[in-house]
Amino acid sequence: QRRVREAVVSTQSTGVNGLTAKEGDRVWLKNQTDGEFDDTKLVEGLVGERSVYKRRGRPDGDQGLKIDQPKHLTLLVDVSGSMYRFNGLDQRLQRQLEVLVMVMEGLQGAEKRVRYDIIGHSGEDPHITFLSRDKPPANEKQRLQLIEEMHAHSQFCWSGDNTVTGLKRAISHAASVPEADERIVIAFSDANLKRYMIRLSAIGDAMNCDPSVSVFMIFIGSIGNEAQQLRNVLPSGRSFVTMDTKEIPTVLQQIFATSIVNS
């Protein structure tokens, strides 16, 4: 919990000092469309606002952009048996669950701007609905129950891999969500594909199956250099390899910035 909360604080801080810092008569102008990425604008970046940068200058009253409909985010989580089996090797399952807690805590109270659901895939089932977009967890107890459910599935499910099928179904699900300003799928995987004779290019093909959905992959585990090999063949700028929960805020910022540019 401590590691997660440190990461949450780093992306959710108020940045009061940045607002009052001066360079002569210049200040940090927030809500800009160019400049440095403002790390206090994580949620705004997710919902697609373009004014998520800051730069030095004279105040001009820039107010940023408003959205009429919420963004839709689908988190596709890997709850396959290998996640539990190799957790002792690199804590891949633990890190994935930490990331989910981070995102759920970060989006609490932002339901009018972004709605999200959590879907899992394993060798037993390519599409497991853990959380629906209209029922976000209201408190820490509900978040813990979700995490325990995912952990239990990974521990007791049958072996196998449905990454490609699960990804396609998650994208199809996101595309079908009505009244969304933008649809984003962030998929987590431990890159354990060679064991099941899955072509690396099949992941890239799945990611590009619907242009109305922005799709990103985060590899949080790997045997050897499998994750890096996958990243090398996937669409540029849309896949990441991270082995530390503290790196996730930066990865999410990159994803949201890419989504903003593409939209």
C-alpha positions as MATLAB code, in Angstrom:
seq = 'QRRVREAVVSTQSTGVNGLTAKEGDRVWLKNQTDGEFDDTKLVEGLVGERSVYKRRGRPDGDQGLKIDQPKHLTLLVDVSGSMYRFNGLDQRLQRQLEVLVMVMEGLQGAEKRVRYDIIGHSGEDPHITFLSRDKPPANEKQRLQLIEEMHAHSQFCWSGDNTVTGLKRAISHAASVPEADERIVIAFSDANLKRYMIRLSAIGDAMNCDPSVSVFMIFIGSIGNEAQQLRNVLPSGRSFVTMDTKEIPTVLQQIFATSIVNS';
ca = [
       0.000    0.000    0.000;
       2.845    2.419    0.803;
       4.389    2.058   -2.678;
       1.034    2.618   -4.334;
       0.177    5.668   -2.269;
       3.590    7.201   -3.001;
       2.874    6.853   -6.708;
      -0.632    8.265   -6.294;
       0.723   11.280   -4.426;
       3.308   11.893   -7.153;
       0.574   12.146   -9.799;
      -2.185   13.782   -7.753;
      -0.231   16.515   -5.900;
      -1.745   19.969   -5.944;
       1.314   21.711   -7.312;
       0.675   24.917   -5.333;
       4.355   25.812   -5.413;
       4.337   25.572   -9.197;
       1.464   28.031   -9.382;
       3.222   30.662   -7.309;
       6.782   30.205   -8.579;
       7.991   33.238  -10.496;
      10.732   34.028  -12.981;
      10.777   37.842  -12.925;
       7.134   38.654  -13.752;
       6.638   35.227  -15.369;
       4.795   32.313  -13.750;
       3.929   28.735  -14.609;
       0.959   28.990  -16.967;
      -1.154   25.882  -16.625;
      -3.842   24.531  -18.978;
      -1.589   25.012  -22.019;
      -1.675   23.045  -25.287;
       2.125   22.843  -25.468;
       5.127   22.968  -23.165;
       6.001   20.617  -20.299;
       3.500   17.906  -19.363;
       1.779   18.969  -16.129;
       1.972   15.924  -13.839;
      -0.999   17.215  -11.802;
      -3.204   16.727  -14.894;
      -3.277   12.915  -14.932;
      -7.067   12.618  -14.924;
      -7.459   15.496  -17.394;
      -5.039   13.761  -19.729;
      -7.037   10.567  -19.499;
     -10.307   12.264  -20.396;
      -8.728   13.783  -23.464;
      -8.293   17.420  -22.565;
      -5.542   18.915  -24.702;
      -4.589   21.629  -22.238;
      -2.499   19.428  -19.954;
       0.818   21.231  -20.337;
       2.490   24.124  -18.520;
       5.031   26.732  -19.597;
       6.547   29.962  -18.339;
       4.826   33.199  -19.305;
       2.504   35.992  -18.263;
      -0.959   34.966  -17.012;
      -3.537   35.134  -19.776;
      -6.599   33.466  -18.221;
      -6.392   30.339  -20.379;
      -9.134   27.990  -19.126;
      -8.550   24.796  -21.084;
     -11.103   22.690  -22.894;
     -14.323   21.154  -21.662;
     -15.763   17.821  -22.705;
     -19.424   17.032  -23.219;
     -19.239   13.262  -22.715;
     -17.088   11.142  -20.427;
     -14.141    9.181  -21.743;
     -14.352    5.412  -21.489;
     -11.378    3.408  -20.228;
     -11.201   -0.374  -20.314;
      -8.489   -1.968  -18.186;
      -7.761   -5.451  -19.507;
      -5.921   -7.373  -16.810;
      -3.971  -10.601  -17.071;
      -5.244  -13.076  -14.494;
      -3.781  -16.156  -16.141;
      -2.164  -18.912  -14.128;
       1.325  -17.797  -15.106;
       0.769  -14.479  -13.351;
       0.354  -16.314  -10.051;
       2.938  -19.003  -10.825;
       5.745  -16.546  -11.606;
       4.773  -13.925   -9.038;
       7.522  -15.247   -6.790;
      10.023  -14.546   -9.576;
       9.302  -10.878  -10.236;
       6.095   -9.950   -8.328;
       4.205   -9.487  -11.618;
       0.771  -10.230  -10.154;
       1.422   -8.043   -7.123;
       2.511   -5.145   -9.342;
      -0.533   -5.458  -11.572;
      -2.834   -5.356   -8.557;
      -0.955   -2.348   -7.183;
      -1.441   -0.539  -10.497;
      -5.173   -1.255  -10.428;
      -5.456    0.143   -6.894;
      -3.544    3.212   -8.044;
      -5.868    3.794  -10.992;
      -9.047    3.176   -8.990;
      -7.938    5.593   -6.285;
      -6.811    8.150   -8.843;
     -10.130    8.113  -10.700;
     -12.342    8.219   -7.628;
     -14.549   11.301   -7.874;
     -13.878   11.773  -11.597;
     -16.851    9.729  -12.811;
     -18.342   12.633  -14.752;
     -15.190   12.902  -16.839;
     -14.089    9.288  -17.176;
     -15.834    5.977  -16.708;
     -13.955    2.724  -16.616;
     -14.381   -0.989  -16.345;
     -11.999   -3.813  -15.520;
     -12.009   -6.982  -17.613;
      -9.766   -9.988  -17.136;
      -8.430  -12.740  -19.381;
      -6.935  -16.113  -18.547;
      -6.507  -19.536  -20.101;
      -9.905  -20.394  -18.674;
     -11.880  -17.398  -19.962;
     -10.993  -14.601  -22.431;
     -13.496  -12.121  -21.024;
     -14.128  -11.867  -17.272;
     -16.015   -8.808  -16.083;
     -14.611   -7.784  -12.716;
     -15.965   -4.235  -12.693;
     -18.673   -2.518  -14.771;
     -18.407    1.130  -15.754;
     -21.614    2.059  -13.942;
     -20.494    0.557  -10.604;
     -17.074    1.960   -9.626;
     -15.817    0.916   -6.181;
     -16.933    3.455   -3.598;
     -14.376    2.741   -0.885;
     -11.247    0.847    0.090;
     -13.224   -2.243    1.130;
     -14.806   -2.607   -2.313;
     -11.441   -2.095   -4.015;
      -9.916   -4.794   -1.803;
     -12.717   -7.213   -2.709;
     -12.003   -6.688   -6.405;
      -8.280   -7.264   -5.911;
      -8.929  -10.461   -3.935;
     -11.246  -11.763   -6.655;
      -8.606  -11.240   -9.353;
      -5.887  -12.812   -7.217;
      -8.048  -15.868   -6.542;
      -8.867  -16.360  -10.222;
      -5.188  -16.294  -11.172;
      -4.369  -18.752   -8.402;
      -6.985  -21.380   -9.274;
      -7.720  -21.030  -13.025;
      -6.727  -23.563  -15.673;
      -3.504  -23.020  -17.607;
      -3.610  -21.563  -21.114;
      -3.493  -18.186  -22.823;
      -6.291  -16.077  -24.290;
      -4.382  -12.813  -24.664;
      -5.250  -12.272  -28.337;
      -8.909  -13.267  -28.007;
      -9.246  -11.309  -24.773;
      -7.724   -8.219  -26.376;
     -10.058   -8.385  -29.369;
     -13.108   -8.828  -27.163;
     -12.060   -5.956  -24.879;
     -11.653   -3.680  -27.912;
     -15.029   -4.754  -29.269;
     -16.567   -4.097  -25.865;
     -15.026   -0.617  -25.667;
     -16.170    0.215  -29.200;
     -19.748   -0.679  -28.273;
     -19.926    1.703  -25.294;
     -22.462    4.437  -26.136;
     -21.981    8.159  -25.598;
     -18.238    8.174  -25.005;
     -16.043   11.047  -26.121;
     -13.149    8.629  -26.580;
     -12.522    4.929  -25.967;
      -9.217    3.665  -24.571;
      -8.080    0.122  -23.792;
      -5.018   -0.444  -21.609;
      -4.064   -4.114  -21.563;
      -1.683   -5.744  -19.088;
       0.263   -8.892  -19.910;
       3.194  -10.949  -18.670;
       4.247  -11.647  -22.288;
       4.102  -15.418  -21.762;
       3.163  -16.157  -25.386;
       5.895  -18.382  -26.822;
       4.882  -21.224  -24.533;
       1.504  -21.312  -26.280;
       2.871  -20.828  -29.821;
       1.218  -17.421  -30.232;
       2.665  -15.249  -32.998;
       4.032  -11.947  -31.736;
       2.436  -10.141  -34.680;
      -0.997  -11.411  -33.615;
      -0.963   -8.941  -30.713;
      -0.230   -6.032  -33.043;
      -2.964   -7.130  -35.436;
      -5.433   -7.263  -32.543;
      -4.415   -3.797  -31.324;
      -5.236   -2.365  -34.747;
      -8.537   -4.170  -35.247;
     -10.745   -1.124  -34.539;
      -9.516    2.414  -35.281;
     -12.208    3.911  -33.048;
     -10.427    2.552  -29.963;
      -6.972    3.642  -28.747;
      -5.170    0.512  -27.533;
      -2.026    0.282  -25.396;
      -0.097   -2.646  -23.905;
       1.822   -2.636  -20.627;
       4.068   -5.654  -20.035;
       4.634   -6.139  -16.312;
       6.428   -9.475  -16.453;
       8.710  -11.397  -18.764;
      10.686  -14.603  -19.043;
      13.983  -13.592  -20.546;
      13.516  -10.803  -23.089;
      10.098  -11.874  -24.393;
       8.430   -8.618  -23.345;
      11.051   -6.509  -25.137;
      10.748   -8.662  -28.266;
       7.013   -8.053  -28.230;
       7.451   -4.339  -27.770;
       9.759   -4.227  -30.789;
       7.066   -5.578  -33.133;
       4.038   -3.718  -31.722;
       2.773   -0.334  -32.967;
       5.260    2.395  -32.074;
       4.547    4.322  -28.889;
       1.740    2.016  -27.790;
       3.554   -0.614  -25.750;
       5.607   -0.385  -22.567;
       7.726   -2.678  -20.417;
       7.808   -1.827  -16.716;
       8.992   -3.851  -13.762;
       8.384   -1.250  -11.045;
       5.055    0.180   -9.878;
       6.689    3.574   -9.408;
       7.239    3.761  -13.182;
       3.515    3.452  -13.905;
       2.575    7.159  -13.473;
       5.104    8.087  -16.159;
       3.819    5.315  -18.436;
       0.229    6.488  -17.962;
       1.226   10.062  -18.739;
       2.780    8.875  -21.996;
      -0.342    6.883  -22.851;
      -2.669    9.804  -22.163;
      -0.456   12.222  -24.097;
      -0.410    9.845  -27.081;
      -4.188    9.462  -26.874;
      -4.613   13.240  -26.858;
      -2.435   13.658  -29.975;
      -4.222   10.866  -31.829;
      -7.649   12.283  -30.997;
];
